[in-house]
């Protein structure tokens, strides 16, 4: 029989709503093999906490300020490749679902059924088994069949991860100086990324950038 300290799954919980974090924590902490060891209010904080805490699993909301759960997942897995990630979201949305898989998440759980699915999803993630809600499975199969019929592969993501970060922060209303400080880059580099984003997406100004960011799920409307 394994000792308790080796079998407990250490969880980093990231959601910008304190009430949601509290509810999710109650679900997780009542299980003997699950323990929330750190809580973050946004994606950037989640990445920072992962540097200072021993974490086995991150449970991430998707839409968060400063850095989305998708962006944070990419950063987190680059920092600690062994960590598993679950996306916890209110969005029953194929676009978010596929973006989550691409970012490296191993599961996708809807907040509306978290009390039923989350514990099983955490354990599945630690077994390296994907956990998908039923609608996501349907989306996966439908997309695969569509690709077979059309003989097409979807285009790769147009923007780099850094360009996506700059786009998100611009859409949230941050100045170039603030963005430079947040991302530890020069203002000149921020301007270059912004120009690249405008050129690649065929957009003209901040308003169009913001609309695109909302459609892409980088910021909430």
MARLUMVO-794177 format. One record per residue: x, y negated, z of N, C-alpha, C in turn; residue in three letters. Coordinates in steps of 0.001 Angstrom, whole numbers, padded with zeros to 6 digits, always signed. Example, Ala and Ser with C-alpha at 12.3 -4.5 7.8 and 13.67 -1.06 7.14 Angstrom:
// MARLUMVO-794177
+013190+005690+007800+012300+004500+007800+013200+003300+007800ALA +012850+002250+007080+013670+001060+007140+012900-000030+007870SER 
END
This chain:
// MARLUMVO-794177
+000849+001200+000000+000000+000000+000000+000885-001252+000000UNK +000546-002226-000872+001364-003433-000963+001083-004354+000205UNK +002087-005112+000591+001890-006069+001673+001124-007268+001143UNK +000367-007943+002011-000492-009020+001550+000241-010115+000796UNK +001470-010499+001251+002119-011639+000632+002569-011351-000796UNK +002753-010068-001155+003171-009758-002522+001974-009614-003457UNK +000787-009416-002897-000366-009170-003758-001253-010408-003945UNK -001014-011449-003169-001860-012642-003278-001473-013444-004515UNK -002473-013822-005308-002261-014629-006512-002286-016098-006108UNK -001166-016795-006318-001047-018206-005935-001545-019092-007079UNK -002533-019924-006766-003257-020650-007813-003048-022158-007707UNK -002800-022779-008859-002793-024232-008990-004116-024622-009640UNK -004873-025495-008979-006200-025888-009454-006167-027343-009924UNK -006559-027595-011168-006522-028957-011716-007886-029346-012280UNK -008477-030392-011688-009744-030951-012169-009833-032375-011633UNK -010326-033305-012464-010339-034698-012003-011535-035013-011105UNK -012411-034053-010871-013533-034275-009959-013303-033511-008656UNK -013158-034257-007567-012860-033637-006264-013934-032645-005850UNK -015187-032962-006170-016294-032081-005789-016196-030735-006511UNK -015800-030776-007779-015627-029536-008546-014479-028722-007957UNK -013379-029401-007664-012231-028687-007059-012640-028005-005759UNK -013430-028728-004963-013862-028155-003679-014700-026896-003910UNK -015631-026973-004845-016488-025828-005129-015712-024636-005660UNK -014780-024914-006579-013963-023837-007151-013068-023227-006078UNK -012526-024083-005240-011654-023581-004164-012418-022656-003220UNK -013669-022998-002925-014482-022142-002061-014674-020760-002687UNK -014896-020736-003993-015072-019462-004709-013801-018623-004618UNK -012652-019275-004842-011385-018545-004915-010865-018125-003540UNK -010929-019047-002579-010307-018781-001274-011053-017738-000437UNK -012277-017405-000818-012977-016371-000042-012541-014961-000473UNK -011710-014898-001543-011191-013605-001995-009834-013354-001339UNK -009613-012164-000796-008364-011899-000064-007116-011951-000943UNK -007264-011715-002249-006089-011676-003133-005881-012982-003908UNK -006690-014013-003620-006570-015290-004326-006346-016410-003312UNK -005404-017316-003622-005143-018431-002718-004783-019681-003527UNK -005535-020755-003329-005206-022030-003962-004078-022672-003148UNK -002915-022858-003796-001753-023402-003082-001489-024867-003435UNK -002164-025375-004496-001972-026774-004887-003172-027246-005700UNK -003512-028537-005526-004618-029137-006274-004143-030392-006983UNK -004569-030559-008234-004201-031735-009020-005450-032423-009555UNK -005377-033747-009670-006502-034526-010182-006414-034818-011661UNK -005290-034460-012288-005174-034605-013749-004048-033702-014241UNK -003897-033617-015563-002923-032697-016140-001487-033022-015794UNK -001155-034322-015782+000216-034724-015474+000599-034328-014056UNK -000341-034526-013123-000089-034134-011737+000063-032615-011619UNK -000705-031882-012411-000616-030421-012388+000783-029957-012791UNK +001341-030578-013838+002683-030208-014290+003709-030529-013209UNK +003569-031687-012564+004498-032063-011496+004419-031084-010317UNK +003183-030693-009954+003023-029752-008836+003619-028392-009167UNK +003555-028010-010443+004129-026720-010856+005640-026705-010678UNK +006253-027901-010701+007709-027976-010494+008088-027704-009034UNK +007182-028035-008126+007514-027977-006694+006823-026843-005950UNK +005921-026118-006617+005199-025027-005962+005407-023713-006718UNK +005466-022635-005972+005480-021307-006590+004049-020959-006974UNK +003801-020845-008264+002439-020648-008768+002414-019460-009729UNK +001399-018620-009586+001219-017489-010501+000218-017811-011603UNK -000766-018649-011256-001892-018897-012157-002344-020347-012025UNK -002595-020979-013169-003157-022336-013163-004579-022275-013702UNK -005513-022888-012976-006900-023004-013424-007119-024473-013775UNK -007324-024758-015074-007316-026129-015578-008651-026537-016184UNK -009108-027718-015806-010179-028357-016565-009588-028806-017900UNK -010418-028996-018924-009904-029450-020222-009822-030969-020279UNK -010938-031660-020066-010973-033124-020193-010578-033771-018870UNK -009331-034279-018817-008845-034972-017623-008094-036224-018054UNK -008017-037242-017181-007278-038450-017534-005772-038201-017640UNK -005076-039146-018265-003613-039136-018448-003132-037998-019342UNK -003453-036760-018973-003037-035610-019771-004139-034556-019694UNK -004622-034093-020842-005696-033100-020829-005174-031759-020324UNK -006124-030864-020009-005730-029519-019612-004987-028783-020710UNK -005340-029078-021974-004659-028441-023105-003206-028903-023182UNK -003004-030214-023065-001636-030746-023092-000840-030222-021889UNK -001477-030228-020715-000804-029759-019506-000428-028282-019615UNK -001277-027497-020264-000993-026069-020457+000280-025882-021269UNK +000405-026645-022354+001621-026547-023169+002868-026928-022359UNK +002758-028023-021597+003898-028483-020781+004241-027457-019696UNK +003198-026951-019068+003381-026007-017961+004053-024719-018441UNK +003606-024204-019582+004160-022946-020090+005585-023138-020615UNK +005903-024350-021071+007290-024637-021466+008181-024674-020227UNK +007618-025177-019132+008353-025291-017869+008489-023945-017172UNK +007377-023206-017114+007354-021907-016428+006599-020887-017288UNK +007291-020248-018215+006628-019345-019178+005866-018190-018537UNK +006228-017817-017305+005564-016678-016668+004217-016983-016048UNK +003871-018257-015937+002599-018646-015321+001441-018340-016276UNK +000355-017808-015746-000857-017598-016550-001759-018817-016404UNK -002562-019072-017432-003447-020237-017414-004869-019845-017798UNK -005831-020340-017016-007246-020217-017354-007807-021618-017577UNK -008600-021802-018626-009301-023060-018827-010682-022937-018186UNK -011022-023910-017351-012328-023959-016691-013033-025206-017213UNK -014126-025042-017935-014701-026188-018629-016217-026153-018640UNK -016806-027336-018800-018254-027415-018970-018640-027292-020436UNK -017628-027256-021336-017901-027296-022772-017972-025900-023383UNK -019159-025512-023802-019334-024281-024575-019111-024682-026033UNK -017841-024785-026412-017493-025469-027653-016391-024678-028351UNK -016634-024282-029608-015663-023468-030334-014334-024186-030517UNK -014396-025494-030771-013169-026256-031011-012261-026215-029785UNK -012853-026485-028603-012070-026436-027366-011520-025031-027137UNK -012357-024049-027405-011972-022661-027179-010734-022286-027993UNK -010749-022596-029285-009608-022254-030132-008374-023071-029781UNK -008573-024331-029406-007440-025153-028974-006818-024579-027698UNK -007656-024069-026798-007163-023485-025547-006297-022249-025831UNK -006759-021396-026738-005982-020210-027095-004651-020617-027711UNK -004690-021626-028584-003471-022077-029249-002482-022661-028247UNK -002999-023339-027227-002128-023944-026210-001460-022886-025332UNK -002034-021669-025316-001430-020593-024537-002271-020097-023378UNK -003503-020608-023252-004375-020138-022168-004774-018685-022403UNK -004914-017947-021311-005278-016545-021418-006754-016283-021157UNK -007502-017344-020840-008923-017161-020571-009655-018481-020617UNK -010973-018391-020767-011822-019573-020940-013105-019314-020168UNK -013296-020080-019085-014430-019850-018189-015312-021091-018150UNK -016617-020906-018273-017542-022036-018199-017850-022361-016740UNK -017841-023665-016407-018142-024078-015033-019530-023630-014602UNK -020452-023579-015553-021843-023242-015218-021981-021830-014655UNK -021018-020951-014970-021077-019570-014449-019795-019216-013693UNK -019103-020240-013187-017830-020003-012486-018000-019075-011295UNK -019136-019193-010606-019350-018344-009427-019441-016868-009804UNK -019800-016594-011060-019907-015203-011515-018619-014722-012184UNK -017976-015602-012968-016886-015170-013849-015478-015478-013352UNK -015316-016499-012530-013972-017014-012281-013056-016019-011582UNK -013563-015349-010575-012727-014397-009833-012249-013274-010755UNK -013170-012728-011547-012793-011667-012496-011791-012191-013519UNK -011972-013450-013953-011064-014047-014934-009658-014193-014367UNK -009553-014594-013105-008245-014731-012453-007514-013383-012414UNK -008217-012359-012028-007589-011034-011928-007215-010505-013309UNK -008089-010758-014293-007784-010327-015660-006533-011033-016185UNK -006422-012329-015908-005259-013095-016371-003964-012517-015825UNK -003988-012115-014565-002780-011561-013944-002454-010166-014469UNK -003427-009527-015118-003164-008232-015776-002804-008435-017251UNK -002653-009711-017637-002384-010059-019043-003531-009653-019966UNK -004744-009678-019443-005926-009388-020259-006680-010692-020521UNK -007045-010966-021769-007801-012196-022047-009191-012135-021432UNK -009679-013256-020938-011043-013317-020411-011804-014382-021188UNK -012848-013951-021901-013629-014865-022729-015099-014731-022391UNK -015787-015852-022287-017232-015786-022057-017896-015279-023334UNK -019117-014689-023251-019728-014032-024415-019810-014912-025669UNK -020146-016186-025503-020248-017073-026660-018918-017253-027371UNK -017822-017212-026608-016491-017359-027198-016145-016131-028044UNK -016542-014964-027580-016300-013743-028347-017035-013825-029687UNK -018275-014286-029640-019051-014458-030871-018352-015422-031820UNK -017851-016539-031278-017160-017542-032096-015904-016949-032732UNK -015179-016155-031947-013945-015553-032430-014224-014611-033604UNK -015217-013778-033439-015573-012827-034498-016076-013566-035743UNK -016939-014573-035529-017497-015319-036661-016386-016022-037455UNK -015458-016636-036739-014369-017342-037412-013481-016368-038190UNK -013208-015232-037591-012387-014228-038270-013065-013752-039555UNK -014356-013490-039474-015093-013035-040655-015148-014114-041737UNK -015324-015371-041302-015334-016476-042263-014001-016574-042996UNK -012916-016392-042261-011587-016454-042890-011422-015339-043910UNK -011887-014143-043537-011787-013020-044478-012570-013296-045750UNK -013783-013834-045582-014636-014113-046749-014021-015177-047654UNK -013442-016200-047028-012924-017335-047810-011466-017171-048211UNK -010808-016179-047631-009392-015995-047922-008554-017189-047515UNK -008976-017879-046455-008290-019107-046040-007740-018974-044625UNK -006700-019715-044386-006204-019917-043026-006456-021375-042677UNK -006882-021670-041452-007091-023074-041090-005766-023820-041094UNK -005751-025104-041432-004497-025856-041446-003900-025947-040042UNK -002580-026003-039988-001914-026192-038704-002264-027571-038152UNK -002103-027726-036883-002396-029007-036251-001555-030096-036909UNK -002205-031194-037282-001537-032264-038014-000532-032986-037133UNK -000908-033264-035881-000082-034066-034991+000849-033193-034156UNK +002021-033739-033838+002901-033061-032886+002326-033235-031479UNK +002829-032445-030527+002336-032539-029148+002572-033943-028587UNK +003740-034540-028892+004045-035883-028387+003120-036928-029016UNK +002867-036800-030317+001949-037736-030989+000551-037638-030396UNK +000136-036411-030049-001176-036215-029445-001249-036885-028071UNK -000151-036803-027310-000095-037464-025994-000246-038976-026145UNK +000493-039540-027121+000417-040993-027352-000983-041389-027802UNK -001574-040607-028701-002937-040877-029174-003910-040910-028004UNK -003814-039935-027119-004729-039863-025975-004604-041111-025095UNK -003366-041505-024802-003144-042640-023911-003564-043956-024565UNK -003343-044084-025865-003833-045273-026595-005353-045341-026506UNK -006003-044189-026732-007470-044137-026713-008021-044455-025329UNK -007254-044156-024279-007687-044459-022910-007460-045924-022540UNK -006838-046684-023479-006690-048118-023250-005374-048551-022651UNK -004400-047640-022574-003101-048018-022005-002296-048848-023004UNK -001499-049783-022517-000629-050590-023364+000590-049760-023760UNK +001315-050254-024768+002536-049554-025205+003541-049459-024065UNK +003638-050527-023269+004573-050530-022135+004197-049448-021120UNK +002885-049346-020818+002422-048329-019859+002682-046921-020391UNK +002414-046728-021692+002626-045408-022297+004100-045040-022247UNK +004967-046003-022549+006415-045756-022508+006845-045308-021114UNK +006302-045966-020081+006657-045615-018703+006126-044234-018316UNK +004889-043925-018753+004291-042626-018415+005043-041461-019055UNK +005482-041658-020303+006102-040562-021055+007631-040612-021015UNK +008185-041625-020297+009636-041776-020182+010309-041914-021546UNK +009713-042740-022416+010282-043033-023732+010296-044548-023911UNK +010968-045040-024941+011045-046483-025173+009767-046989-025838UNK +009513-048288-025697+008344-048896-026350+008458-048737-027867UNK +009674-048849-028381+009901-048678-029823+009459-047279-030276UNK +009771-046282-029456+009371-044901-029779+007851-044753-029729UNK +007203-045408-028759+005731-045389-028686+005155-045954-029973UNK +005694-047096-030423+005192-047722-031657+005386-046800-032856UNK +006530-046109-032886+006774-045202-034013+005771-044044-034011UNK +005535-043463-032822+004553-042370-032733+003160-042864-033146UNK +002802-044065-032677+001475-044603-033001+001324-044806-034507UNK +002357-045345-035147+002311-045541-036603+002200-044197-037325UNK +002927-043192-036843+002857-041857-037445+001450-041271-037330UNK +000826-041468-036153-000533-040959-035934-001508-041631-036905UNK -001418-042966-036999-002303-043707-037912-002118-043221-039345UNK -000857-043050-039750-000575-042639-041128-001086-041226-041394UNK -000794-040286-040493-001190-038888-040691-002704-038715-040738UNK -003403-039470-039890-004860-039310-039787-005621-040241-040723UNK -004900-041146-041386-005545-042079-042301-006427-043080-041576UNK -005986-043519-040387-006769-044451-039571-006103-045828-039576UNK -006889-046856-039173-006396-048231-039269-006081-048868-037923UNK -006873-048582-036894-006738-049358-035662-007085-048523-034430UNK -007001-049171-033247-007261-048496-031979-008673-047929-031902UNK -009661-048653-032433-011044-048183-032376-011190-046850-033102UNK -010616-046767-034293-010700-045515-035050-009907-044407-034350UNK -008765-044775-033746-007991-043792-032980-008822-043234-031829UNK -009540-044129-031140-010356-043717-029992-011469-042779-030435UNK -012122-043114-031545-013193-042235-032062-012642-040857-032407UNK -011466-040838-033035-010857-039555-033390-010533-038755-032123UNK -009972-039445-031103-009585-038767-029864-010790-038139-029167UNK -011943-038833-029238-013182-038297-028642-013623-037044-029403UNK -013617-037127-030745-014023-035973-031566-013110-034773-031345UNK -011822-035064-031140-010835-033979-030976-010822-033422-029553UNK -011623-034033-028648-011694-033531-027271-010539-033968-026400UNK -009775-034998-026833-008663-035485-026027-009135-036396-024905UNK -010201-037145-025151-010775-038012-024130-012289-037837-024111UNK -012893-038129-022967-014347-038013-022858-014981-039303-023361UNK -016142-039222-024054-016804-040427-024552-017330-041278-023388UNK 
END
